[in-house]
Amino acid sequence: MGYPMESWSDVVYMETTVRGAPSTPATGRNSRQTASATLTTDHPSDLAKLSESLRELRARALPEDMSRDKLKEALEKWT
């Protein structure tokens, strides 16, 4: 993500499991039905809140190389 938040469009599209009707159930031993929905908004307060949430998430995230190392550790531990 090399683009500053301010250069993004003023519309956001989200997929969420917080609201919505159940999606088509998957088949298989480990499948489960989940409620999901898509949302599109251009409301300024929604965009401001999402922008702030993404800034906070980015601030808390590990650098790429450290993230990669953590994923490798987890893969080795759990496989």
C-alpha positions in Angstrom: 0.0 0.0 0.0 2.1 2.8 -1.2 -0.7 5.3 -1.7 -1.7 7.9 0.9 -5.2 7.7 2.2 -6.1 11.1 0.8 -5.6 9.9 -2.8 -8.2 7.2 -2.5 -11.7 7.6 -3.9 -14.4 9.1 -1.8 -16.5 5.8 -2.0 -15.8 2.6 -0.1 -17.0 -0.9 -0.8 -16.9 -3.4 2.0 -17.7 -7.0 2.5 -18.6 -7.9 6.1 -19.9 -10.7 8.2 -21.5 -8.3 10.6 -24.7 -7.6 8.7 -26.7 -9.4 6.0 -28.5 -12.6 5.1 -26.7 -15.9 5.2 -24.6 -16.6 2.2 -25.0 -19.7 0.1 -23.8 -22.5 2.3 -20.6 -24.2 1.3 -20.5 -28.0 1.1 -17.9 -30.2 2.7 -16.8 -31.5 6.0 -15.4 -28.2 7.3 -18.0 -25.9 5.8 -20.3 -23.6 7.7 -22.9 -21.1 6.9 -22.0 -17.4 7.6 -24.0 -14.2 7.4 -22.4 -11.8 5.0 -23.2 -8.6 3.2 -21.7 -6.0 1.0 -21.9 -2.3 1.8 -21.1 0.8 -0.3 -20.9 4.2 1.2 -19.9 7.7 0.4 -21.0 9.2 3.7 -18.2 11.5 5.0 -18.5 10.2 8.6 -18.3 6.6 7.5 -15.3 7.4 5.3 -13.5 9.3 8.1 -14.1 6.4 10.6 -12.8 3.8 8.1 -9.8 5.9 7.2 -8.9 6.3 10.9 -9.4 2.5 11.5 -7.0 1.7 8.6 -4.4 4.3 9.8 -4.5 2.6 13.2 -4.3 -0.8 11.8 -1.3 0.2 9.6 0.4 1.8 12.7 0.0 -1.5 14.6 1.1 -3.8 11.8 4.6 -5.3 11.7 6.9 -4.4 8.9 6.7 -6.8 5.9 9.8 -8.8 6.8 8.7 -9.3 10.4 5.2 -10.3 9.2 6.7 -12.8 6.8 8.9 -14.3 9.6 5.8 -14.6 11.9 3.9 -16.4 9.2 6.8 -18.8 8.7 7.0 -19.4 12.4 3.2 -20.2 12.5 3.5 -22.4 9.5 6.3 -24.4 11.0 4.5 -24.6 14.4 1.2 -25.7 13.1 2.1 -28.1 10.2 
